[in-house]
């Protein structure tokens, strides 16, 4: 079904912050980024307080933040800059990529996360997967060795699903945790995200396989209400890491009533995380259009924004907000409208 969101787009172009205006022009209206007014908007984005917060976290050698992965990590800061509309070819981002790929620089920082080495040794993708996903986000060459190897590994994890019929085929239910069987392959969020951001693997045959594998993974996990963690081998100290699961449950069709239930969840962050999950679903992973059509209908009838509690709006700003402040009139509404249009536009 086709939707015309011109009224909402006009609203965003009048009231939204530079980040949203730029992203609407670039991604929805296909305006070239070298147009003079787009260059001016890019400069305004760079001056925004939320952009400056992330840029100020960059060290002189190019590394962002304190670590590789986390709230103050390279992936977090670079991802935030990109989602605010900073272009991947910006010098700060390219300097960060150089730092990431230069051992002499990366080793001066916490270029690992807890359990990352164990995940790499197991072939699940740990530190190397984070590095590769940063390279994918920044549109780096897919020929970079670590990137190419992790991309191949991601496809192996995806296609392995076709060998399974239930969650017990690849994981073990322990006393307190469910965890992957040793050397079992099953796609996590890192695998899906790197495949979603890359093109080189997309032959006709691979796309048919990926679509079938995603359908199988969805059927296996859509009603499994528990996380799957990774049990570190004893040589890595034991214990559990993760989960790094892909949100297969978010792919289930949702009615308007169910969406309103998510907005009003007692867990204030549920709506923000759910909306982020359904927005980033690759075409070969998507299982239905029902949720997107329900959202589009709510947006068209103007019955969506006013049903989101203040607590959920505050949580949304922390997770996905592009507006520097919600003190400005219409700021929160612009953030939500943009996010909903993007979710729908990516999928229908």
N, C-alpha and C positions, 0 to 999 in steps of 0.2 A: 504494500500500500504506500502511495506517495503522500508526503505531507508538505505543506507550504507554511513555513514559519517566518514569513516576511515581517509580520507584525512584531514578533518577538525579536527578530534580528534588528529591526528599526529601533526598538526599545533599547537594545544593548548598545547600538552605535550612538545613541543619544546620551545614555546615562552611565555606561560601564567604564571601568578603569582602562588605561592604555593597553594592558595585557589582553583583556578580553576583546577590546576593539581590534587589536592587531590579529589575534587568532581567528576572529570571525572573518576579517578581510582575507587572511591568508588561506585558511582551511575550508571556509564555507563559501566564500565568494571568489576564490581563486585569483586574488589580486597579487601580482608579482611583488616580491619583497623589496625590489630596488626602486619602486615608485617613490617619489619624494615624500609623500605624506606617510608612507610606510616606514621610511628611514626615520622620519620625525617621531613616529610612534615608537619605534625601536629604542630611540634615545630616551623617550619618556619612560619606557619600561625599565631601562637601566637605571633611571633615577628614582624609581619607586622604592619605598622603604623596605618592602619585603624582598625585592631583588637585591638591594644593597646589603641586607642581612646575610644573604648567602654569599655574595661576592666578597664580603669582609672576612669570610671564613677561609679564604684562600691564602696559603703560605706563599712566600716569595718564590719558592721553587716550583709552584704550580699545584701542589697537593691541596685538596679541600678537606677541612675539618680535622678531626682527631683520628679517624679510622677509615677502613675500607667500606664497611657496611654498618649502617645504623643511623640513628637520629642525627648524629654529628659525623656522618660518614661521607666518603666521596660519592657514593651512589645517591644518597639523599640530596646533597647540595646540587649536584649536577642535574639530577632528575627534576628538582624543584625549579631550577633556572630554565630548563627546557620547557616545562609546563607553564611557566610564566610568559613564554614567548621569546626568550632569549635564543637567538639562532645558534645552532651547533657549531657554526664556523667562527663564533665570537672568540677573540684571542684568549680570554680567560678559560674557556672550555677546552680549546685546543691545547693550551699550556698544561691543563690538568691531564689530558689524554697522554701527552708526552711524559709527564711525571709518572703516570700509571704504568707505562711501558718501559720506563728506564729504571732498572734494578737499583742503581746507585741512589736514585731519588726515593723510590718507593720503600726501600729498606730502612730509610730514616724515619718512617712513619709506621703506624700500626696497619700494615697492608695485609691484614688477615682478620678473621673473626673467630670467635670461640667455636671449635668444631669444624672449621673450614678445611683444615688439613686432613682430618679424618674423612670428611665427605669426599674430598678430592681423591684420596687413596682408595676409597670404596668405588669410585667411578660414578658418584651421584652428582658431583659438581658442587664445590664449596667456594673457596677463595677464587678459583679460576672461573667459576660461573659468574660471580659478581663482576670480576674484571671484564668478562665477555659481554655481560649485559650492559655495562657502561659503554663499551665500544659499540654495541648495537644502538644504544640510545643516541650516541653522538655521530652515527652514520660513518663509522670508520670502515676501512676496507675489510671485507670478509676473508681476505687472504692472510691476515695476521695470524700466525700459528696458533696461539692460545684460543683465539676467537674461532678459527676454523675447526679446531679439535672439539671445543665445547659445543659448537653447532652440530657436529656429527654425533656427539654423545647425546645431545638433546633429542635428536631424531631416533636414536636407538632406544631411548627410554619411552618415547611415544609409541613406536611400533611394537615394543614388547607387550603392550596392553593386549594386543590381539591374541596372546597366548593364555589370557586369564578369563575366568568366568565369575570370580567372586573376590572380595577383599582378602579372604584367607589364602588365596593363591600366592600372594606376594608380601603379606604382612602377618605378624604374629600378635595375638592379643595377650599381653602380659598382665601382671597383677594390677598395675596402675597405668600402664601405657600400651598403646598399640604401636608397633614399630616395624620397619621394613625387614624382611628376611635378608640374611647376608647375601650381598651381590645381586639382589633382586632389582629389576629395573621397573620404574613406573614414573610417569611424568609429573614433576612438581611445578610450582609457579616459575622457577628459574628456567626450566626447559621450555615451557609454553611461551614465556616472554621473549626468549632469544629467537625462537622459531617465528614468532609473530612479527618481529622487527627485521627479519632478514628475507631475502628473495632468492638467493642463489640455489637453494635446495628445491625450489618449487617446480619440478618437472610435473607433467600430467600424472605420471604413475605415482610419484611421491605425494601429490595432493590427494589422489584417491585413497592412498594408504593412510594419510594423516586424518582425513575426514572419517574413515572407518574406525581408526584407533580412538579418535576423540569421542565418537559415538559410544564405543565400547566402554571407555573410561567413565563417561557420564552415566551409562546404565549401571555400572558397578558401584559408583560412589554417590549417586544423586540422593540416596536415602540413608547413607552412612553418616550418622551424627557423632563422629569422633575424629580427632586428628591422628595422623600417622607421623610418628617421629623417627629419628634415626638413632640406633644404638651404636655408640662408638666402640670399636674393638678395644680390648684391654691394653694394647700397646699405645693407644691414644688416651688412656686414662679412664675408659668406661664412661658410663652415664649416657644421657640422652641429649640430642640436639634437634632443634626444630620446634614445631613443624614448619615445613616450607611447602605446604600443600597448595595445589591450585584449587580455586573455589568452584568445584563442580556443582555444588548445591545451588549456587547463584544462577545457574543456567536453567533451573526449573521454571516453567511458565507461572507468571504471577498475575492475579487479578487486581483491579483497583483496590478492593478491600484489603487484600494482602499487602499491597504496597503501602497503604495507609498504616497498616499494622507495623511495618518495618519503620516507618517514620516515627511512630509513637512507642518504639521499643524502650524498655527500661535501660537498655544499654545504649547510651546516647550516641555512640559512634557507629551503630549498626547501619543506619541509612547511608552515611558517607562511605563506609567500606563496601556496602552492597552496590551502591551506584557506581563506584570506581570499578568494581568487579565486572559489572555488566557492560560498562563502557568499553573496556579493553578486550572484549572477547573477539578473537580472530574469526574471520569468516568461516574457516574450516572447523572451528570448534563450536560455533553457535548451533543450538538445537531447535530453536523456534523463534517466532516473532511476537508471540503473545504479550510478553512483558513490555516490549518497546511500543506496541500499539496501545496498550493500556496507558502508558506514560504519555504518549502523544495525545491521546484523547483527553487526559486530565489537563495537559498544558493548553490545548485548544479551548477547553471549557473554563480555563482560568481557575481550576479547583485544586491546584497542586501546592503552590507556595504557602498559602494561608493555613494549610493543614500541618505544616512542619513545626513542631514545638521549638521554642527558643533554645532549649538545651541541645536539640539535634542540630540546629543551625550553628551554634557555637562549636560543636564537634566537627561539623562539616568544614567550617573555616580552618580549623587546625589541620585537617586531613587534605582537603582539596581546594581551599579558598585561593582565589586569585586577586580579589579585592584587598588592597592594603589595610583597609579599615571598614568596619560595618557601621561606623558613626555617620558616614555619608548616606543621605537619603537614597534609597533604591539599591544600595551596595549589595546587601545580602540577596535581594531578589535577582540582581544581575548574575551573581555567582551561581545561584540555583538554576536559573533559566539557561545560562550558557551550558552548564553541566548536563542538563536534561536534553537540550538540543544536540549536544555532541554525542550523548549516548544513543539517541534515536538515529541521528544522521549517520553514525558509524555502522548501523545495523539494518536499516530498512530502506 
